[in-house]
Amino acid sequence: MSKIRFFMKFLSSPNTIGAIWPSSPGLCRAMISGINIEQLDSVIELGGGTGVITRCIADSVMPNAAVISIELDARLAADIQRNLPRITVVNDSAINLRQILDNYNLKNASAIVSGLPWAIFPDKLQTDILDAIMQNLAPDGFFTTFAYVQGTYLPAGRRFRKYLHQRFNSVETSPVIWRNLPPAFVYRCSKVKL
Ligand SMILES: C[S@@+](CC[C@H](N)C(=O)[O-])C[C@H]1O[C@@H](n2cnc3c(N)ncnc32)[C@H](O)[C@@H]1O
């Protein structure tokens, strides 16, 4: 999907899209950095959007690794699947993560990479999806997600950071990617203390 069409989609569904512009190449790289992606059996993406992070994942994994992108918007999901036939795109909510892994005979996810717009999610949706991630991430797996710098000053952004620290033993933040629109950084979380 083109950048302009993605922006139009944001205007029509601001409460689920949560981004005005696709993630920049620098943000895509930061999302998969430091998670040993080239050695993983399964990578699950939540909120594939325009598929730019999905492509970065698909280009980095082993040829036989399972890559599943879960995207709520049917049109965006269809676009990702058409552009990246090698991976599996599921048009569903991230809240159904367990059911989706079962459908593909996966015990858990080696890594979960999220483009979900956490800062616009209500409290319960944040905690329900985070709990699903905790239950389905491999014990030594990484969870990465990005946040817009300005969103971290908002109540939902602050709450989200607190929830990450309550659940994960290690929560690291990347340097700010200033050339993203808007500027963003990545949380890299692990159940194990690093
Ligand atoms: C910020 S955009 C993704 C940005 C993406 N990294 C890109 O650059 O294109 C967030 C995406 O999450 C999707 N989304 C929102 N709620 C979701 C949910 N509960 N489950 C799965 N996807 C969801 C939206 O439809 C949207 O495509």
Ligand as a Chemical Component Dictionary entry (heavy atoms), coordinates in Angstrom:
data_LIG
# 
_chem_comp.id                   LIG 
_chem_comp.type                 NON-POLYMER 
_chem_comp.pdbx_formal_charge   0 
_chem_comp.three_letter_code    LIG 
# 
loop_
_chem_comp_atom.comp_id 
_chem_comp_atom.atom_id 
_chem_comp_atom.alt_atom_id 
_chem_comp_atom.type_symbol 
_chem_comp_atom.charge 
_chem_comp_atom.model_Cartn_x 
_chem_comp_atom.model_Cartn_y 
_chem_comp_atom.model_Cartn_z 
_chem_comp_atom.pdbx_ordinal 
LIG C1  C1  C 0  0.889  1.702  13.495 1  
LIG S1  S1  S 1  0.147  0.649  12.272 2  
LIG C2  C2  C 0  1.428  -0.445 11.761 3  
LIG C3  C3  C 0  2.564  0.261  11.209 4  
LIG C4  C4  C 0  3.458  -0.643 10.417 5  
LIG N1  N1  N 0  4.656  -0.885 11.139 6  
LIG C5  C5  C 0  3.752  0.047  9.122  7  
LIG O1  O1  O 0  4.738  0.772  9.073  8  
LIG O2  O2  O -1 2.989  -0.091 8.187  9  
LIG C6  C6  C 0  -0.796 -0.408 13.332 10 
LIG C7  C7  C 0  -1.502 -1.552 12.642 11 
LIG O3  O3  O 0  -2.085 -2.387 13.663 12 
LIG C8  C8  C 0  -3.332 -2.852 13.177 13 
LIG N2  N2  N 0  -4.132 -3.242 14.360 14 
LIG C9  C9  C 0  -4.797 -2.433 15.220 15 
LIG N3  N3  N 0  -5.376 -3.166 16.191 16 
LIG C10 C10 C 0  -5.049 -4.469 15.945 17 
LIG C11 C11 C 0  -5.330 -5.696 16.606 18 
LIG N4  N4  N 0  -6.068 -5.734 17.727 19 
LIG N5  N5  N 0  -4.837 -6.850 16.081 20 
LIG C12 C12 C 0  -4.078 -6.819 14.947 21 
LIG N6  N6  N 0  -3.774 -5.676 14.264 22 
LIG C13 C13 C 0  -4.260 -4.516 14.763 23 
LIG C14 C14 C 0  -3.898 -1.672 12.400 24 
LIG O4  O4  O 0  -4.880 -2.089 11.482 25 
LIG C15 C15 C 0  -2.646 -1.112 11.738 26 
LIG O5  O5  O 0  -2.437 -1.655 10.472 27 
# 
loop_
_chem_comp_bond.comp_id 
_chem_comp_bond.atom_id_1 
_chem_comp_bond.atom_id_2 
_chem_comp_bond.value_order 
_chem_comp_bond.pdbx_ordinal 
LIG C1  S1  SING 1  
LIG S1  C2  SING 2  
LIG S1  C6  SING 3  
LIG C2  C3  SING 4  
LIG C3  C4  SING 5  
LIG C4  N1  SING 6  
LIG C4  C5  SING 7  
LIG C5  O1  DOUB 8  
LIG C5  O2  SING 9  
LIG C6  C7  SING 10 
LIG C7  O3  SING 11 
LIG C7  C15 SING 12 
LIG O3  C8  SING 13 
LIG C8  N2  SING 14 
LIG C8  C14 SING 15 
LIG N2  C9  SING 16 
LIG N2  C13 SING 17 
LIG C9  N3  DOUB 18 
LIG N3  C10 SING 19 
LIG C10 C11 SING 20 
LIG C10 C13 DOUB 21 
LIG C11 N4  SING 22 
LIG C11 N5  DOUB 23 
LIG N5  C12 SING 24 
LIG C12 N6  DOUB 25 
LIG N6  C13 SING 26 
LIG C14 O4  SING 27 
LIG C14 C15 SING 28 
LIG C15 O5  SING 29 
# 
